[in-house]
């Protein structure tokens, strides 16, 4: 089956990567791509149309799934429109507030929705092992450092927050400390969280566990955004056959 894809944020960093990944595959076809200000541009041979026409494009082109890497407000709007049209929705957008996140959850009652802060298979492997590491090293200090390009909006990153959730679920931690300044000795039960923004760095996450005169470092480094785009297209192809509900990238990897 050929999956028919709609792509939002088509001229952004990730939108371009998604279009590059999707147009090179035989199991999917890009039926439209939109951007807030298209300016008559074409990406990977796909004409970029106005995001204001999203609902009519969904109705006319009949996509199987939509892939979104935009911003929290627009992603929530796209999710609502997809739910109304019965089109599966895949998003890697992060930084949602409670109302925006609720819009995605509401949409999942009518369509298949897959939200992942990171579509790299290596990151999913890191999520899978970090909980075990925390359980195996009780009482060890834990610090998380994430580094991204200077244009990333949210901090900590969505991936960092997902890793922090896994750490907290598997250890006895009471708070997150974001950076340190002045007299700031480490407190028991805290997780140190540090966000770096510089240059064109694609993405790096490192977890440090230290105690008992030893340290363990778990690191994932993305060398190209294409790895995220390929994972998002994998997710869109996979979700096309799923019933309404909430999914994450671990579901795709497990199959």
C-alpha positions as CSV (number, residue, x, y, z in Angstrom):
1,X,0.0,0.0,0.0
2,X,1.3,3.5,-0.9
3,X,0.7,5.9,2.0
4,X,-0.4,9.4,0.9
5,X,1.4,12.1,2.9
6,X,0.7,15.7,3.7
7,X,3.7,17.7,5.1
8,X,3.5,20.9,7.2
9,X,6.2,23.4,7.8
10,X,7.6,22.4,4.4
11,X,10.3,25.1,4.1
12,X,11.6,24.7,7.7
13,X,14.6,22.7,8.7
14,X,12.7,19.5,9.4
15,X,10.0,20.0,6.7
16,X,12.7,20.0,4.0
17,X,14.2,16.9,5.5
18,X,10.9,15.1,5.7
19,X,10.2,15.9,2.0
20,X,13.6,14.7,1.1
21,X,13.1,11.4,3.0
22,X,9.6,10.8,1.7
23,X,10.1,11.5,-2.0
24,X,12.9,9.0,-2.0
25,X,10.7,6.1,-0.9
26,X,8.4,3.8,-2.9
27,X,5.9,3.1,-0.1
28,X,4.7,6.7,0.2
29,X,3.6,9.7,-2.0
30,X,3.6,13.3,-1.0
31,X,0.2,14.7,-2.0
32,X,0.7,18.2,-0.6
33,X,3.1,20.3,1.4
34,X,2.2,23.6,3.2
35,X,4.0,26.4,4.9
36,X,2.7,29.6,6.6
37,X,4.4,31.8,3.9
38,X,5.0,29.5,0.9
39,X,6.2,32.3,-1.5
40,X,5.8,30.0,-4.5
41,X,8.6,27.7,-3.5
42,X,9.1,24.1,-4.4
43,X,11.0,21.6,-2.2
44,X,12.2,18.3,-3.5
45,X,9.9,18.8,-6.6
46,X,6.8,19.3,-4.4
47,X,5.1,22.7,-4.7
48,X,4.6,24.4,-1.3
49,X,1.1,25.7,-0.8
50,X,-0.4,28.0,1.8
51,X,-1.0,26.6,5.3
52,X,-4.3,28.6,5.2
53,X,-5.5,26.1,2.6
54,X,-4.7,23.1,4.9
55,X,-8.3,22.0,5.5
56,X,-9.3,22.2,1.8
57,X,-6.1,20.4,0.7
58,X,-6.8,17.6,3.2
59,X,-10.3,17.2,1.7
60,X,-9.2,17.4,-2.0
61,X,-5.9,15.4,-1.9
62,X,-7.1,12.8,0.7
63,X,-3.8,12.1,2.5
64,X,-3.5,8.9,4.6
65,X,-1.4,10.8,7.2
66,X,0.1,14.2,7.9
67,X,3.6,14.8,9.2
68,X,4.1,17.9,11.3
69,X,7.2,19.7,12.5
70,X,6.0,23.3,13.1
71,X,5.2,25.0,16.4
72,X,2.9,24.1,19.3
73,X,-0.1,26.4,18.3
74,X,-0.1,25.4,14.6
75,X,0.5,21.7,15.4
76,X,-2.6,21.7,17.7
77,X,-4.7,23.3,14.9
78,X,-3.4,20.8,12.3
79,X,-4.3,18.0,14.8
80,X,-7.9,19.3,15.1
81,X,-8.3,19.6,11.3
82,X,-6.9,16.0,10.8
83,X,-9.3,14.7,13.4
84,X,-12.3,16.3,11.7
85,X,-11.2,14.8,8.3
86,X,-10.3,11.3,9.7
87,X,-6.6,11.6,8.8
88,X,-3.8,10.1,10.9
89,X,-1.4,12.7,12.5
90,X,2.3,12.4,13.2
91,X,4.1,15.2,14.9
92,X,7.6,15.9,16.3
93,X,6.7,19.3,17.5
94,X,7.6,20.0,21.1
95,X,7.0,22.8,23.6
96,X,3.2,22.3,24.0
97,X,1.3,24.0,26.8
98,X,-1.4,22.0,28.6
99,X,-4.2,23.2,26.3
100,X,-2.3,22.5,23.1
101,X,-1.3,19.0,24.3
102,X,-4.9,18.4,25.2
103,X,-5.9,19.2,21.6
104,X,-3.6,16.3,20.5
105,X,-5.1,14.0,23.1
106,X,-8.6,15.0,22.0
107,X,-7.8,14.3,18.4
108,X,-6.6,10.8,19.3
109,X,-10.1,9.9,20.2
110,X,-11.0,10.1,16.5
111,X,-7.8,9.3,14.7
112,X,-4.4,7.7,15.2
113,X,-2.1,10.3,16.7
114,X,1.7,9.7,17.1
115,X,3.7,12.3,19.0
116,X,7.4,11.8,19.6
117,X,9.9,14.4,20.7
118,X,12.6,12.5,18.8
119,X,12.3,10.1,15.8
120,X,15.9,8.7,16.0
121,X,16.0,5.0,16.7
122,X,19.1,5.5,18.8
123,X,17.2,7.9,21.1
124,X,14.5,5.3,21.6
125,X,17.2,2.8,22.6
126,X,18.6,5.4,25.1
127,X,15.1,5.8,26.6
128,X,14.9,2.0,26.9
129,X,18.2,1.6,28.8
130,X,18.3,4.7,31.0
131,X,15.7,3.5,33.4
132,X,17.6,0.2,34.0
133,X,20.8,2.2,34.6
134,X,19.1,4.4,37.2
135,X,17.7,1.3,38.9
136,X,21.0,-0.5,38.9
137,X,22.8,2.5,40.4
138,X,20.6,3.7,43.3
139,X,21.9,6.8,45.1
140,X,24.1,7.9,42.2
141,X,24.0,11.6,41.2
142,X,22.3,12.2,37.9
143,X,22.9,15.1,35.5
144,X,21.5,15.6,32.0
145,X,23.1,17.9,29.4
146,X,21.4,18.6,26.1
147,X,22.8,20.6,23.2
148,X,21.1,22.0,20.1
149,X,21.4,24.6,17.4
150,X,21.0,28.3,18.4
151,X,17.5,28.5,16.8
152,X,15.8,25.9,19.0
153,X,12.9,27.4,20.8
154,X,12.1,25.2,23.8
155,X,14.5,24.3,26.7
156,X,14.9,21.6,27.9
157,X,14.3,19.8,24.7
158,X,11.4,17.5,24.3
159,X,13.8,14.6,24.2
160,X,15.4,15.7,27.4
161,X,12.1,15.9,29.1
162,X,11.2,12.3,27.9
163,X,14.6,11.1,29.3
164,X,13.9,12.9,32.6
165,X,10.5,11.3,32.9
166,X,12.2,7.9,32.5
167,X,14.8,8.8,35.1
168,X,12.3,10.0,37.6
169,X,10.1,6.9,37.1
170,X,13.0,4.6,38.0
171,X,14.7,6.4,40.9
172,X,14.1,8.5,44.0
173,X,14.3,12.0,42.7
174,X,12.4,15.0,44.1
175,X,13.3,17.9,41.8
176,X,15.0,19.2,38.7
177,X,17.7,21.8,39.1
178,X,18.1,23.8,35.9
179,X,21.7,25.1,35.8
180,X,23.5,26.4,38.9
181,X,24.8,29.8,39.9
182,X,26.5,31.2,43.0
183,X,26.6,29.0,46.1
184,X,24.7,25.9,44.9
185,X,25.9,22.7,46.4
186,X,24.1,19.6,45.1
187,X,21.1,18.6,47.0
188,X,20.0,15.0,47.6
189,X,17.3,13.9,45.2
190,X,17.9,16.5,42.5
191,X,18.6,15.9,38.8
192,X,20.8,18.5,37.2
193,X,19.5,19.7,33.9
194,X,21.5,21.8,31.5
195,X,20.5,23.2,28.0
196,X,23.2,24.4,25.6
197,X,22.3,26.3,22.4
198,X,25.1,27.0,19.9
199,X,25.8,27.1,16.2
200,X,24.2,24.5,14.0
201,X,24.5,21.5,16.4
202,X,21.8,19.0,15.3
203,X,21.3,17.4,18.8
204,X,23.1,15.8,21.6
205,X,21.9,14.3,24.9
206,X,24.2,13.0,27.6
207,X,23.2,11.5,30.9
208,X,25.8,11.3,33.7
209,X,25.4,8.9,36.6
210,X,28.2,9.3,39.2
211,X,28.8,7.8,42.6
212,X,30.9,5.1,44.4
213,X,34.1,6.6,42.8
214,X,32.9,5.9,39.3
215,X,30.8,7.4,36.6
216,X,28.6,6.2,33.7
217,X,27.9,8.3,30.7
218,X,25.0,7.5,28.3
219,X,25.2,9.7,25.1
220,X,23.2,10.0,21.9
221,X,24.5,12.3,19.2
222,X,22.6,13.0,16.0
223,X,24.9,13.9,13.1
224,X,22.3,14.8,10.6
225,X,18.6,15.8,10.8
226,X,17.8,13.2,8.1
227,X,17.7,10.6,10.9
228,X,14.7,12.3,12.4
229,X,13.0,12.7,9.1
230,X,13.4,9.1,8.2
231,X,12.0,8.0,11.5
232,X,9.0,10.4,11.1
233,X,8.2,8.9,7.6
234,X,8.6,5.4,9.1
235,X,6.0,6.4,11.7
236,X,3.6,7.8,9.1
237,X,3.8,4.6,7.1
238,X,3.2,2.5,10.2
239,X,0.4,4.6,11.6
240,X,-1.6,4.4,8.4
241,X,-2.9,1.0,9.4
242,X,-3.7,1.8,13.0
243,X,-7.0,2.5,14.7
244,X,-7.7,5.7,16.6
245,X,-5.6,6.2,19.6
246,X,-2.4,7.6,21.1
247,X,0.9,6.2,19.9
248,X,4.6,7.0,20.3
249,X,7.8,6.0,18.4
250,X,8.4,3.1,20.7
251,X,5.3,1.5,19.1
252,X,6.9,1.8,15.6
253,X,10.2,0.5,16.8
254,X,8.7,-2.5,18.5
255,X,7.2,-3.7,15.3
